[in-house]
Every structure is written in structure tokens, then in C-alpha cells.
Amino acid sequence: MEIRDLVYFLQAAHSGHFGRAATALGLTQPALTKCIARLERELNAPLFERTPRGVKLTYFGEHALRNAQRLKTAFDDVRKELADISNGSRGHLQIGTGLAMAQNLVPEACIRLTTLFPAITLQIIPGTGRSLAPLLLEGQIDLVFSGIPAEPEPGLAHELIMEDQLVVVARHTHPLRRKRGITVHDLSAARWVLPQPGSLSTTWLERRFLELGASPPKPTVETDSVSALLAMVAESDLLTFQSWPSIRRSPLHSVLRPLDTPSLVWSRRVGATYRAGGYLPSAGKHLIRLFKEVAVEDSA
């Protein structure tokens, strides 16, 4: 079995169409079909069945897909490790970052990394834990800087870097800032702008409202752009739930304020996440060290 055939199989499985997969791979469709047939003979099982719209995986193909992705990721790890050994401080690092971390801390750590090692190149992919974890498990990114979930995730390892504090945030002239004894029901009735569902912060906020006996906020706006989110809060009576240390670094910090709602303060663990047992490039290890330096300086 050749690793090339596994790559072709993965592309065909994700495309659901041999013609589109062949185009993406730079092959002719007959050449791709021949490779798939060879793989099916070696595995002694049909991997695809034809449909009016293309192809879909068989029962055997579904099982093969999971193992093929795992084998390709392991092969990519070996290739990265050998390149890392031969190139030293060179290479390309792909990192995912939580929305708040993408504003200041991660960029500062990346600047320091590329200053120390000019030959290293980076790709930064912002997102939520739900969107970044599959990319990490599939080997499409090397590590993620974001909030660490309370429950360990299968196949992933977490390294604590800092503690963060999330609070309810409003503009300084928001009517609720003049109210004494803000209740959770006041907040439930307010208008909100929040990250897309699936982020750790949104999930925690919804669960906390339910624990306090109130309906979770129904966001007026959902966005994964922190800059857009903060701009809307600064210019309206929308509320949000965000990292106050991150907001302090924002140009809008002078017009934003945390609301006095101690029951809705979340001390969140933030750190680096990478595949357990997978290869972490030396550039990634350097970046974690630099992130820790930046976090210590920022807290001071």
C-alpha cells in the first residue's frame, strides 16, 4: 500500500466525486479510478459506491476513512520531524487561536518567534474550540492557543499558560450601569452580541444562566470577529461576554466597562493544545515558551 493511494482515497472521500477529486489532485479521472481500484484490491473490500451525484463511502469505506486519516497524519508527523531535524530553526507552523487570544497575545508571541527565527513562516487560523479541534486532530494545524475545556478531549493534550477572566461587558453609558443590584433576569432580557454557538465562552454563559434560574441570552448578533463584536458594544446598548484583560488592550477600552455581575464572572484557563502522542515541531515549542513570556509580562 502506498501513502499516495491513501491521499487519493481521502480526497475522493471528501469530494464525493471522482472527477472533482481528480481535478484537485492534478490527475485524470481514469488515473484516480485506477488508484482507488488498486487500494480496494489490497484491502479486499469495496470503498465506494456510485450514486447519481457522484460516489459515497461504503460501510468498509467509512472505517477505512478513519484509519487512512490517522495513517496520513502519522506520516505527516514523520515528515515534519525529519524536516525539523534537517532544517533546524526553519519550517512552517500552522496555529489555531481562540478569538480573544487572536487580538494581542498570540500576535505578540508570533512576532517574537519570527524575530528570533526569521526563516520560520506561520499561518494563523482564528476560530472556536469546536471549529479548531477537528483541524488539530486531522493534522491540518500544529497547535491551538485558546481556552482549555474542563473535561479532557480524547486525542488532545493541554498545557496551561495563564488564567483569564471573562465578564459581562457594556459601553460606559449603558442604562444598566446606572441600575443598582442588576439581576440575572435583567441580563436575560437585554440585547446581546456573542460568538457563534460552540465557543467555550458562549457555552459557559448559557449553562450559568440556567444554573441561576434564568433563560440564556438570545443574541441579537452572532459573530466570531472580536473587533466587530467590541465595536458594536461600544456604539450601542448591546451586551457581550468577553475577556476583560483582552479588552484592556483594545483601542475601545476607554468606552467599555464590566458590569457589576459577580455571579457571571468566569475564571478561564488558557493554554496550548496539541495532539497527544503527535509530533509538535520545535517552532511550536518555542512559540509556547514565548506565549508564556508574553502572558507573564501582560499580567505584570
VMD Tcl script that draws the C-alpha trace (Angstrom):
set ca {
  {0.00 0.00 0.00}
  {1.35 3.42 -0.95}
  {0.74 6.58 1.09}
  {-0.12 8.24 -2.22}
  {-3.12 5.98 -2.65}
  {-4.34 6.90 0.84}
  {-4.08 10.60 -0.05}
  {-6.10 9.97 -3.24}
  {-8.66 7.99 -1.27}
  {-9.05 10.80 1.29}
  {-9.55 13.40 -1.43}
  {-12.17 11.27 -3.17}
  {-13.96 10.65 0.13}
  {-14.08 14.34 0.99}
  {-15.09 15.40 -2.54}
  {-17.78 12.73 -3.02}
  {-16.97 12.83 -6.73}
  {-14.08 11.21 -8.64}
  {-14.00 13.96 -11.27}
  {-13.68 16.80 -8.73}
  {-11.18 14.81 -6.68}
  {-9.03 14.11 -9.75}
  {-9.03 17.80 -10.67}
  {-7.98 18.78 -7.13}
  {-5.16 16.20 -7.23}
  {-3.99 17.12 -10.72}
  {-4.87 13.68 -12.12}
  {-7.10 12.38 -14.85}
  {-10.26 10.66 -13.64}
  {-9.20 7.27 -15.12}
  {-5.87 7.51 -13.23}
  {-7.67 8.21 -9.95}
  {-10.16 5.40 -10.57}
  {-7.24 3.02 -11.19}
  {-5.59 4.03 -7.88}
  {-8.84 3.54 -5.95}
  {-9.35 0.13 -7.58}
  {-5.81 -0.87 -6.59}
  {-6.47 0.17 -3.00}
  {-9.74 -1.78 -2.95}
  {-7.91 -4.90 -4.18}
  {-5.26 -4.53 -1.48}
  {-7.90 -4.09 1.23}
  {-10.17 -6.72 -0.33}
  {-13.23 -4.51 0.21}
  {-15.29 -2.04 -1.85}
  {-14.67 1.52 -0.60}
  {-17.12 3.50 -2.77}
  {-20.48 3.02 -4.38}
  {-21.75 5.05 -7.31}
  {-24.64 7.49 -6.90}
  {-26.38 9.80 -9.41}
  {-24.38 12.71 -7.96}
  {-21.00 11.01 -7.67}
  {-19.77 8.47 -5.14}
  {-20.29 7.77 -1.44}
  {-18.40 5.65 1.03}
  {-19.48 2.10 1.73}
  {-19.57 0.66 5.24}
  {-15.98 -0.53 4.66}
  {-15.05 2.87 3.25}
  {-16.24 4.66 6.40}
  {-13.94 2.52 8.52}
  {-11.08 2.91 6.05}
  {-11.51 6.70 6.10}
  {-10.84 6.98 9.83}
  {-7.74 4.81 9.62}
  {-6.47 6.44 6.44}
  {-6.64 9.88 8.07}
  {-4.79 8.56 11.10}
  {-2.07 6.99 8.92}
  {-1.68 10.13 6.82}
  {-1.39 12.28 9.95}
  {1.29 9.93 11.34}
  {3.17 10.08 8.01}
  {2.96 13.88 8.01}
  {4.32 13.91 11.57}
  {7.34 11.85 10.48}
  {7.95 14.15 7.52}
  {7.71 17.26 9.74}
  {10.05 15.77 12.33}
  {12.69 14.86 9.74}
  {12.41 18.30 8.16}
  {12.70 19.84 11.62}
  {15.88 17.86 12.32}
  {17.49 18.76 9.00}
  {16.39 22.40 8.82}
  {16.83 23.39 12.47}
  {15.09 26.72 13.01}
  {13.29 26.66 9.66}
  {9.88 25.41 8.70}
  {6.21 26.32 8.51}
  {3.97 26.36 11.59}
  {0.17 26.32 11.43}
  {-1.57 27.50 14.57}
  {-5.18 27.97 15.57}
  {-6.18 30.65 18.03}
  {-9.24 31.42 20.08}
  {-11.00 34.66 19.24}
  {-9.82 36.71 22.22}
  {-6.25 35.36 22.02}
  {-6.05 36.41 18.36}
  {-6.25 40.08 19.31}
  {-2.98 40.66 21.15}
  {-1.21 37.83 22.94}
  {-0.82 35.41 20.03}
  {0.32 38.12 17.57}
  {2.93 39.36 20.08}
  {4.26 35.84 20.65}
  {4.38 35.25 16.87}
  {6.29 38.49 16.31}
  {8.88 37.37 18.85}
  {9.15 33.93 17.23}
  {9.72 35.30 13.72}
  {12.23 37.83 15.10}
  {14.25 35.06 16.77}
  {13.89 32.67 13.81}
  {13.41 34.68 10.59}
  {13.30 31.54 8.43}
  {10.14 30.26 10.17}
  {6.82 31.02 8.47}
  {3.43 31.00 10.18}
  {-0.22 30.56 9.31}
  {-2.71 31.77 11.95}
  {-6.26 30.40 11.83}
  {-8.77 32.04 14.22}
  {-11.80 30.10 15.40}
  {-13.58 28.43 18.29}
  {-12.75 25.22 20.12}
  {-15.42 23.39 18.14}
  {-14.03 24.52 14.77}
  {-10.31 24.14 15.57}
  {-10.24 20.76 17.37}
  {-11.06 18.69 14.23}
  {-8.34 20.50 12.26}
  {-5.87 19.73 15.03}
  {-6.83 16.05 15.24}
  {-6.54 15.69 11.45}
  {-3.07 17.26 11.45}
  {-4.13 20.31 9.43}
  {-2.79 22.60 12.18}
  {0.05 22.01 14.65}
  {-1.30 23.56 17.84}
  {-4.07 25.79 19.20}
  {-3.96 28.65 21.70}
  {-7.36 29.03 23.36}
  {-9.40 28.30 26.46}
  {-8.84 24.84 27.93}
  {-12.06 22.83 28.37}
  {-12.97 21.49 31.79}
  {-13.09 17.90 30.50}
  {-10.05 16.45 28.68}
  {-10.65 15.86 24.97}
  {-9.72 12.45 23.51}
  {-6.53 12.58 21.47}
  {-5.54 16.06 22.67}
  {-3.06 17.32 25.27}
  {-3.38 20.69 27.02}
  {-0.63 22.86 28.51}
  {-1.75 25.64 30.87}
  {-0.30 29.08 30.13}
  {-2.41 31.61 32.04}
  {-5.70 32.39 33.76}
  {-8.17 34.68 32.00}
  {-11.28 36.40 33.35}
  {-14.48 36.79 31.33}
  {-17.14 39.27 32.40}
  {-20.33 40.88 31.11}
  {-19.28 43.98 29.19}
  {-21.26 47.09 28.21}
  {-20.46 50.57 26.96}
  {-19.86 53.13 29.69}
  {-23.24 54.85 29.09}
  {-25.35 51.67 29.09}
  {-28.59 52.09 31.15}
  {-27.77 49.02 33.28}
  {-24.65 50.76 34.60}
  {-26.94 53.17 36.44}
  {-29.00 50.37 37.99}
  {-28.21 49.04 41.44}
  {-28.50 45.34 42.01}
  {-28.51 44.08 38.43}
  {-30.32 40.73 38.33}
  {-29.76 37.82 36.01}
  {-33.28 38.42 34.68}
  {-32.27 41.99 33.71}
  {-29.45 40.48 31.70}
  {-31.64 37.79 30.19}
  {-33.98 40.48 28.84}
  {-31.13 42.58 27.42}
  {-29.84 42.51 23.86}
  {-26.54 40.71 23.28}
  {-23.79 40.18 20.72}
  {-21.97 36.88 21.22}
  {-19.59 34.50 19.42}
  {-21.09 31.75 17.29}
  {-22.53 28.74 19.18}
  {-19.86 26.23 20.15}
  {-17.35 28.60 21.71}
  {-16.36 27.79 25.29}
  {-17.45 31.25 26.47}
  {-20.93 31.05 24.94}
  {-21.43 27.52 26.25}
  {-20.38 28.54 29.78}
  {-22.65 31.62 29.72}
  {-25.70 29.62 28.64}
  {-25.10 26.98 31.31}
  {-24.57 29.63 34.00}
  {-27.85 31.41 33.20}
  {-29.70 28.11 33.55}
  {-27.96 27.42 36.88}
  {-29.17 30.82 38.11}
  {-32.75 30.06 37.08}
  {-32.95 32.39 34.08}
  {-33.27 31.96 30.33}
  {-29.93 32.23 28.49}
  {-29.50 35.32 26.31}
  {-30.79 35.12 22.76}
  {-28.13 37.04 20.84}
  {-29.23 39.81 18.53}
  {-25.93 39.40 16.68}
  {-23.56 36.43 16.45}
  {-20.04 36.96 15.16}
  {-16.61 35.36 15.50}
  {-14.93 38.72 14.87}
  {-13.93 40.16 18.26}
  {-13.16 43.57 16.73}
  {-16.66 43.75 15.20}
  {-18.21 42.49 18.44}
  {-16.50 45.13 20.60}
  {-17.26 47.89 18.11}
  {-20.98 47.08 18.26}
  {-20.97 47.05 22.06}
  {-19.14 50.39 22.12}
  {-21.73 52.01 19.82}
  {-24.98 50.50 21.15}
  {-26.76 49.04 24.17}
  {-25.74 45.51 23.25}
  {-24.01 43.45 25.94}
  {-21.32 40.83 25.47}
  {-19.32 38.31 27.48}
  {-15.61 38.66 26.87}
  {-12.13 38.53 28.35}
  {-11.62 41.73 30.32}
  {-7.80 41.52 30.17}
  {-8.10 41.35 26.37}
  {-10.47 44.34 26.29}
  {-7.99 46.35 28.35}
  {-5.59 46.02 25.41}
  {-8.26 47.09 22.89}
  {-8.41 50.64 21.47}
  {-12.04 50.67 22.67}
  {-11.20 50.03 26.32}
  {-11.93 53.65 27.28}
  {-15.63 53.33 26.36}
  {-16.23 49.76 27.59}
  {-16.86 48.70 31.17}
  {-17.52 45.43 33.02}
  {-20.97 45.26 34.59}
  {-21.21 44.58 38.31}
  {-22.43 40.99 37.96}
  {-20.22 38.79 40.21}
  {-22.35 35.70 39.54}
  {-21.37 35.91 35.85}
  {-17.59 36.08 36.15}
  {-15.69 33.15 34.68}
  {-12.04 32.48 35.52}
  {-10.97 30.55 32.46}
  {-7.82 28.52 31.92}
  {-5.98 29.40 28.72}
  {-3.24 27.34 27.17}
  {-1.77 25.45 24.25}
  {-3.46 22.35 22.84}
  {-1.77 19.81 20.57}
  {-2.26 16.20 19.57}
  {-1.41 13.73 22.33}
  {1.35 11.49 21.05}
  {1.70 13.53 17.85}
  {4.80 15.42 16.76}
  {4.99 19.05 17.88}
  {7.57 20.97 15.78}
  {10.33 22.73 17.66}
  {8.91 26.04 16.38}
  {5.70 25.19 18.21}
  {7.60 24.52 21.44}
  {9.40 27.86 21.07}
  {6.06 29.60 20.47}
  {4.55 28.12 23.65}
  {7.54 29.37 25.63}
  {7.21 32.86 24.12}
  {3.45 32.89 24.76}
  {4.18 32.20 28.44}
  {6.66 35.11 28.49}
  {4.10 37.46 26.92}
  {1.40 36.32 29.37}
  {3.64 36.94 32.39}
  {4.61 40.41 31.13}
  {0.99 41.27 30.37}
  {-0.24 40.22 33.82}
  {2.51 42.32 35.44}
}
mol new
graphics top color blue
foreach p $ca { graphics top sphere $p radius 0.5 }
foreach p [lrange $ca 0 end-1] q [lrange $ca 1 end] { graphics top cylinder $p $q radius 0.2 }
display resetview
